[in-house]
Amino acid sequence: MAKTSTKSGAKAGAQTSPSGGEKKKNFEQRLERLEQLGEQIRKTDIPLDEALRAFEEGIKLAKTLETDLEKIDSRIEILMNSAEAPLDESPELELFEEED
């Protein structure tokens, strides 16, 4: 049976395999998980080993999110620079043409 994408299902899956399945989740899901981990670590009654696991998972998530943001930033920069092209040049739309 397939897992549902509830918060508890995402939390359990992330704890068992913090690096394996995290790439497959979208940016928003990973950011939400990072926020959950931050809240979990701030609790005063959390055992040290659990806090350390949450911290390690959070660091891995933060690194993947930072990498994604850098990629997005590069794409935006390319789009912004291409917008500054001279108006007499027509844009290349090869990526958007349909193949017959």
GIVEN-V109128 format. One record per residue. RES is the residue in three letters. PHI is phi in whole degrees, 0 to 359 (999 if undefined). OMEGA is omega in radians with two decimals (* if undefined). NEAR is the number of other ideal C-beta (glycine too) atoms within 10 Angstrom. Layout:
# GIVEN-V109128
res/phi/omega/near
RES/PHI/OMEGA/NEAR
RES/PHI/OMEGA/NEAR
This chain:
# GIVEN-V109128
res/phi/omega/near
MET/999/-3.09/3
ALA/285/3.09/5
LYS/284/3.06/9
THR/275/-3.10/8
SER/262/3.07/10
THR/278/-3.14/9
LYS/299/-3.12/11
SER/291/3.10/8
GLY/293/3.13/12
ALA/292/-3.11/19
LYS/292/-3.12/14
ALA/294/3.14/11
GLY/295/-3.11/17
ALA/289/-3.13/24
GLN/286/-3.11/14
THR/283/-3.10/8
SER/216/-3.04/10
PRO/296/-3.10/19
SER/260/-3.05/12
GLY/290/-3.05/10
GLY/264/-3.06/12
GLU/294/-3.13/18
LYS/296/-3.07/10
LYS/284/3.12/8
LYS/284/3.13/18
ASN/283/-3.06/9
PHE/303/-3.09/12
GLU/297/3.12/8
GLN/295/3.13/15
ARG/291/3.09/21
LEU/294/3.10/15
GLU/299/3.12/15
ARG/297/3.12/23
LEU/298/3.10/19
GLU/295/3.09/12
GLN/298/3.13/17
LEU/296/3.10/24
GLY/299/3.10/13
GLU/296/-3.13/10
GLN/297/-3.12/17
ILE/293/-3.12/15
ARG/288/3.13/9
LYS/294/-3.11/10
THR/277/-3.08/4
ASP/261/-3.11/4
ILE/278/3.09/13
PRO/296/-3.07/8
LEU/301/-3.12/7
ASP/296/3.09/8
GLU/292/3.10/13
ALA/296/3.13/15
LEU/294/3.09/12
ARG/298/3.13/16
ALA/296/3.12/21
PHE/296/3.12/14
GLU/299/3.12/13
GLU/297/3.13/21
GLY/297/3.12/19
ILE/297/3.12/12
LYS/298/3.11/16
LEU/297/-3.13/21
ALA/300/3.13/15
LYS/293/3.12/10
THR/292/3.10/16
LEU/294/3.12/16
GLU/296/3.10/10
THR/299/3.12/11
ASP/298/3.12/15
LEU/296/3.09/11
GLU/296/3.10/10
LYS/296/3.13/10
ILE/297/3.12/11
ASP/300/3.11/10
SER/296/3.13/10
ARG/296/3.12/10
ILE/296/3.13/10
GLU/298/3.10/10
ILE/297/3.14/10
LEU/296/-3.14/9
MET/292/3.12/9
ASN/292/3.13/9
SER/288/3.09/10
ALA/290/3.14/8
GLU/272/3.14/6
ALA/294/3.12/10
PRO/303/-3.07/5
LEU/290/-3.11/5
ASP/284/3.09/5
GLU/270/3.09/7
SER/271/-3.11/7
PRO/289/3.09/9
GLU/275/-3.08/9
LEU/243/-3.11/7
GLU/303/-3.11/6
LEU/294/-3.05/5
PHE/259/3.14/7
GLU/283/3.12/8
GLU/276/3.10/4
GLU/267/-3.14/3
ASP/269/*/3
